[in-house]
């Protein structure tokens, strides 16, 4: 069962720190992952993805270097967040 580190609710698009609950002894695996619940691109179904801190940092750097490719939220969507 997932063990959240922070006491926040799971909503689409929110990064949630979770413990690696079945980390093997002497493993190089991370102790913490970032889970994010996302909707599939076709709008049918959801899935949960896990990222490391390094993968999040890499994605942020990629976004900063490619601002022309970033999506924008609509005014009302932003208001409801």
C-alpha positions as CSV (number, residue, x, y, z in Angstrom):
1,X,0.0,0.0,0.0
2,X,1.2,3.5,-0.8
3,X,2.8,5.5,2.0
4,X,2.4,9.2,1.3
5,X,5.0,11.4,2.9
6,X,2.9,14.6,2.8
7,X,-0.7,14.8,4.0
8,X,-2.3,16.0,0.7
9,X,-5.1,14.6,-1.3
10,X,-4.6,12.8,-4.6
11,X,-5.8,14.9,-7.5
12,X,-4.9,14.8,-11.1
13,X,-1.6,16.6,-11.8
14,X,-0.4,17.0,-8.2
15,X,3.0,15.7,-7.4
16,X,2.9,13.6,-4.2
17,X,6.0,12.3,-2.4
18,X,5.7,8.6,-1.6
19,X,8.0,6.1,0.1
20,X,9.6,3.2,-1.8
21,X,8.0,0.7,0.5
22,X,9.6,-2.5,-0.9
23,X,13.1,-1.2,-1.5
24,X,15.5,-4.2,-1.5
25,X,18.4,-4.1,1.0
26,X,21.6,-2.7,-0.3
27,X,19.7,-1.4,-3.4
28,X,20.6,1.8,-5.2
29,X,16.9,2.5,-5.7
30,X,15.5,5.8,-4.3
31,X,13.8,6.0,-0.9
32,X,11.3,8.5,-2.3
33,X,9.4,8.8,-5.5
34,X,7.0,11.4,-6.9
35,X,3.7,10.0,-7.9
36,X,1.3,11.9,-10.2
37,X,-2.1,10.9,-11.3
38,X,-2.8,11.8,-15.0
39,X,-5.6,11.4,-17.5
40,X,-4.7,9.6,-20.7
41,X,-4.3,11.8,-23.7
42,X,-7.4,10.4,-25.3
43,X,-9.4,11.4,-22.2
44,X,-10.3,7.7,-21.5
45,X,-9.0,6.5,-18.2
46,X,-6.3,7.5,-15.8
47,X,-3.0,6.2,-14.6
48,X,-0.4,6.9,-11.9
49,X,3.2,7.6,-12.9
50,X,6.3,7.5,-10.6
51,X,9.3,9.8,-11.1
52,X,12.6,10.4,-9.2
53,X,13.7,13.8,-8.1
54,X,16.3,13.8,-10.9
55,X,13.6,13.0,-13.5
56,X,11.5,15.9,-12.2
57,X,14.5,18.3,-12.3
58,X,15.3,17.1,-15.9
59,X,11.7,17.7,-17.0
60,X,11.7,21.2,-15.4
61,X,15.0,22.1,-17.2
62,X,13.5,20.8,-20.5
63,X,10.5,23.0,-20.0
64,X,12.6,26.1,-19.3
65,X,14.6,25.4,-22.5
66,X,11.5,24.8,-24.6
67,X,8.9,27.4,-23.4
68,X,7.4,27.5,-26.9
69,X,6.2,23.9,-26.5
70,X,4.5,24.4,-23.1
71,X,0.7,24.1,-22.8
72,X,-1.4,26.8,-21.3
73,X,-4.4,26.4,-19.0
74,X,-7.5,28.3,-19.9
75,X,-8.7,31.2,-17.7
76,X,-11.6,29.2,-16.1
77,X,-9.5,26.1,-15.6
78,X,-6.9,28.2,-13.8
79,X,-9.6,29.8,-11.7
80,X,-11.0,26.4,-10.6
81,X,-7.5,25.0,-9.6
